Structures are given as C-alpha cells and as structure tokens.
Amino acid sequence: MSARTPPGTLAAAALIARKDLAIEFRTRSAFLSAIVFSLLAIAIFYFAWDATAVSSVDLAPGVLWVIFTFSGILGLHRSFGVEEADRAIDALLVSPVDREAVFLGKALANLAFVLGVQALAIPAVALFYNLPLTRVLAPLIGIAVLAAIGLVAVGTLFSSMAANTRLAELLLPVLALPFFVPIVLPAAQTTARLLAGRPISEAMGWLRILIAFDIVFVVACALAFPFTLED
Amino acid sequence: MTTSSKPEERSGIDWFLTIAVLAVAATFVRAIFFTPVEARQGAAQKIFYVHAPSAFIGLYVAFGIVAVAGALYLWLRDERLDRVAASSAEVGVMYLTVVLITGPLWGRPIWGTWWTWDARLTLTLFLWFVFLGYLILRGAVEDHGTRARYSAVLGVLGALLVPFIHLSVYLFRTLHPMPIVLKPGRPSLPNSMLATFAMSFVSFSLLFLALLRARYRLAARADALVAEEEVESSPVPNLRAEPVR
C-alpha cells in the first residue's frame, strides 16, 4: 500500500462510493426501510383520497415524487451518520484524497441508493395506481435521473452538516425540503403531462428548470462541501 | 462572577431604535388619518403601507445581507460578518412573519381568500422556511466556527435557491398584483399615497437597521461573555473540544 501513489479524484470517489455501497449491501438497513416506507406510503396515499373523486392517474405524480423525496431523505441522513460511529469520518479526512472526491463518492453512493429505491417504487406506483407505465417509461426514467441528481447533490451536503449538529437526522428534512421544491414540482408536473398522454415538449419549461437546478447545485454543493468539514 | 467587569457596556436608551419606532408610529398616523382612502378597496388598502415595505426588506434586504455576509465570511473568516448574517436572519424572519400575517388579512376582503398558491406568496412562504431552517441550524451547533461556516453555506445556497423557486412557482397562474411603484414609466399611485408609501418604506428600513444593530450588539456581548468564561474556567487547553482534525 505504501509504495502506491494516492488515487486521483475520480478513482478515490469510486472507492468511497464502493465502500458506502458495500456497507449498505451488507447491512441493507436503510435500503430495506426506504423500500418498505415507499410501499407503505403508496398504499396509505391511495386510501387517504377518495378514488371515485380523484382519479388515480391524477393522484400518482404527486404521490410518486413526494415519496421520492422522503425515501431519499431516509438514505441521505445515513450517508454521513454512518461515519459518526468511531469517528470514521476522521480516518476518511486524513486519507490522501481531495475533499471534492469525498463529496463525489458520497454523492455517487447516494445516487445509486435513490435510483435503486426508484427502480422499485415506480413500478409499485404503476401497479397500485393502474398506470400505463410502458408508454411513458423512457421519459419517466430520464426525469427520475435528473431529479435524483439534484436531490442527491443538495442532500449529501446537508447530510454532512446535519450529522455534526445536536439535532442530527431531525435537521436534514428541515434544511433540505425547501430546496427540493424546484425538483419535486417540475418532476411531478412533467409526469402528470406524460401520464395524461401529452407530448414531452409541453413540459419543456419544467424540464429546463430541473436541468438548470442540477447544474447549479451540483457545482455549488461540491464547492461548498469542504466548508462543512474543515476545522 | 462580578458584575463590575465592564461597566462601560451598560448603555442607556438605544436612541437609534427609539427614533426608528417613533418613525414607524408617525407613518401609521399618516397612513391612517392623512392619506386618502383607496376608491375600490376602501380602508383595507391601508395595510399596504405595512405589507409592501416589510416584504421588500424581508425578502431582498435581509436575505441579501444573510447571503452576502455568509459568502464574505467563508472568504474572510471575520466573526463580525457571521454576527451580521445571524442578526439579519433573525430580524428578517420577523419582517417575513409580518408579511405572512398582513398578507392574508388583506387578501381576505379583497381577493375573497386568506391564502392562494400564487407565485409571490409561495416564494415568500418558502423563503420563510429557509430562514427558519437557518435559525434552527444555528441553534443546533455548539462550536462557534462550525456554526458560522454551516450557516454561511446555507445562506449562500438559499440565495441560489430563490430564482429556482421563483421560476417554479411562476409557471402557475398568478393573482398577486404586479409591481406598481418600481415599474417602467410613472408609478400608478397618486402622489399623496406615494408620499405615505415612501415614508413607510424609510421608517421600516430604519427599524430594520435599528433592530439589526441592537441584535448585533447582543451577539457581540454574548460572544465576549463566552470567551471571558472560557478563559476563566480553563487555564489548560479546553479538553471538551472536538479532536483536532
């Protein structure tokens, strides 16, 4: 080990992401709870509305993207919470990798987590709400990826901050949810257009907001991340 | 603890704050008794002289100061900048709360509804949430340096968030009146109302500055007190501090 040069930013990020995913894969604690939470919420949302008054196609987009943010938060606060035990974060910070690589690695692991939950939650919503999934699947996957990138960028940064506070995981939703408005709103509106059988071009205004949010906040959060660590 | 350590800090009346409060009171008197009643809205329109200046100061001035002072703090690491940001956030929450209370009071008789998910109302509400998150975050961090860095990061990101929330909610139909003073061409207020509005704007700005100054002084004294206690209580390096990274 000692003879090798430290890995570059991308290689280090990949290593950190692999470490986090390995922990998650062996314990499966957060992933399982996020999946069970999503399924429960899908079922509860359906019964909370009168299905004869509101058609399930109108209900589904809102349900899908609200569940997406809350299950995302379940995974996100684990991201740095897991480093608090035995102060593992200190070992990570003294290792010869850039702070940006730590952010990128954490964000990649979180992205895999959120997309993994979505891969099960979207078919579950389609099943329970009788959605014509095959017709809208390709654009829906695109929206899910765009939404997940923005959610993970902001969430990873705030997770790092929240883990160091007295409130810990209680603080994350308070800080992060206002920032998820420009993600949930475009995603839900675009999904609603698609499910209503409208062409995606009708939702271009929403998609532009989503893409711009991703670009601005991925850059801003990566730049801001070192400030949440140094001492 | 002896109380005689810093007698010179026992200042008397805060004259700036007194003048600001008197100016606001004078504005109310002028708005209520010496400004014509609006033809269609009647007396309800008078709430404009509280609502509009509070909204401008809370949304743009207070939030701008939080974001700019935060960004400058991350660069210069001057704890005075952190105090300015924190004070501005606290006073800003108060102004936005006034906006969110007077808005529904005005909307009910004029629009026929307390609340509507209009672009500006939604933006104000979410900025209020960001401000509250900012204050909760500050309350949840013990260490001064960490607290300053975290809140600065949140302040800067909050400023980046504003245009996105604005764009998102703008795609919904808007009910709120468009600007009537700061718009191209002449303001559409008659001169007597414009004078009252200008007066309310100045007096509310004065009150903002006075409260900001008072809150800043309080923060400075609290920090000085904590620093004093730390020196007194720990002749050896503070053992409770986090491990050095």
Interface residues (C-beta under 8 A of the other chain):
Chain A: R87 D90 L93 V94 V154 L157 M161 N164 T165 R166 L167 L171 V174 L175 L177 P178 F179 V181 P182 L185 P186 Q189 G205 W206 I209 A212 F213 V216 F217 A220 C221 A224 F227 T228 L229 E230 D231
Chain B: L74 F126 F129 V130 L132 G133 I136 L137 A140 V141 E142 G145 T146 R149 Y150 A152 V153 L154 V156 L157 L160 L161 F164 I165 L167 S168 V169 L171 E242 P243 V244 R245
